[in-house]
Amino acid sequence: MPIRRVTPQEAADLLAEGWTYVDVRTIPEFEAEHPRGAFSVPLLHQGQAGRTANPDFVSVMESAFGHGARIVVGCASGSRSRRAAEALADAGFDDVVDMRGGFNGESDSMGRVVTPGWKAVGLPTATAAEPGHGYEDLKKRGGAV
């Protein structure tokens, strides 16, 4: 089943209807700035040798939100969030949408912005996670350590 993709404004409209935004960028990216109210569950971890897969991604999502949650996933430009949405759909999540353009915007092969990101369209951002929205908090919520 194809993953539904939405623009940042459409994602914001879904959030107003009670959907949950999950930022799948690395923890340092999330901590630098993110959509206000977002939860941090990285698809990849940033290490000294680069980015590596987060083996707990699906299990943390399942324990923190459950398969019935209505989830909007976003990243920096839209590629990681698409992979995350597919992984969640494969794991049995029913209502997952991928936000095109991510936080920074989606560019074509020439570097031209084809889908402006969350920040570029002026949607609200934050630099500090709300209580319970950080990755370590979500891991603890689900019993993972």
N, C-alpha and C positions, 0 to 999 in steps of 0.2 A: 504494500500500500504506500503510495507516495506521501511524503511529508508535506504538510501545508506550510507555506512560507509567507510571512507577512512583513510589511515595512515597519520601521520603528514607530510611526504614528499609529498604525494598526495594532502593534504590540501594546502601546500605551493605552489604547482603547480597551483591549482585552484585560489589562491590569485593572482598569477602572471597573470592570465587570467581575472582578474577584480572582482572576488568573494570577499565578505566581511566576515571577521572573527569576530564572536561574542563570547566573553568569558562569559560563564554563571556561573562562580564561584562567590563566595561572593565578595563584594567590597574589604575587606581586602586582600583576596587572589590575586585579580587583582592588587591591589596597590603594593603588595610585588614584583611581577614580572609577566609579561604576554608576549604573542607573540607580537612582534613589529607591530604597526598599528591596534591592536585589539580594538574593542568596548566592553564596559562593560555593560551587561544587566543581572544581577544576576537572576537565577532561584529561589534561596533561599537567604534570608537575614540572617546574623549572628547576634544573640541577646544574651543577658545574659543567657537565658535558652536554648540556642542552635540555630539550624537553623530552620527557618519557611519559608513557601512558600511566594514568592513574588506575591501578587495578581495582580500586574500591568505588569507582564512579557509580556504577549501576547499583551496587548494594547500599551505598549511602543515599542515593536518590530514593530507593525503595523504602528504606527505614525512616528517612526524614519526611517523605511526602506521600508515599503509597501510589499504587498503580492508578487510582482514580483521580489523582490530582490533575488540575488543569495547569499545564506548564508551558511557559514561553522560554525557550533557551536562546541565549545570545552569547557572542564572543566579541572579538575585535573587528572582524570583517565579514563573517558569515560562514567560513569554511569549517571551523571546529564545531560551531553550533549545529551545523547540518549533520555532521558525524554523530554528535551527541544525541540529536533528535532521533536519528536512525537507530542508535543503540538502545534508547529508551523504548521506542516502538517495538523493537525486536524483543525487549524484555517484558512486554505486555502493558506498557503505559498506553492508555486510550486517548488522552487529550494532550498531545504535544505539538507545539508549533515552533518553527524555526524563524528567528528574526533575521531577515536579510539586512545586510549592511552592518550588522553588529554595532559596536560602540563607536568605532572610528570611521566606518564607511567601507563599502565594497568598491574596488577599482578594477578596471579592465587591464589587459596586458600592456597597454600604453600608459598606465598609471592614472587614467582619468576616472574620477569618481562616477560610478554608475548607479549606486544606491547610497545616499547620504546616511551616515550612522546616527545613533541615538543622540550623541552630543551635538553633531552638526545641525540637527533639526531643532535644537533648543529644548530638548526634554530634560527634566530634572536629574541632576547627578549628585553624588556624595563622595566623600573621601574616607569616611569612617563607616564601617558596617553597623547596622542596627543590632541591638542585643539579640543573640541567637541566630544571626544571619551569616556568620563567618563559618568557614569550612570546619574548623576544629569543633565548634559548637554543634554543627550538624552531625559530625562523626560521633560525638558523645551522645547526642540525642538517640541515635540508632544503636548505641552499644558498641560501636567500633572504637578502637583506640589507636 
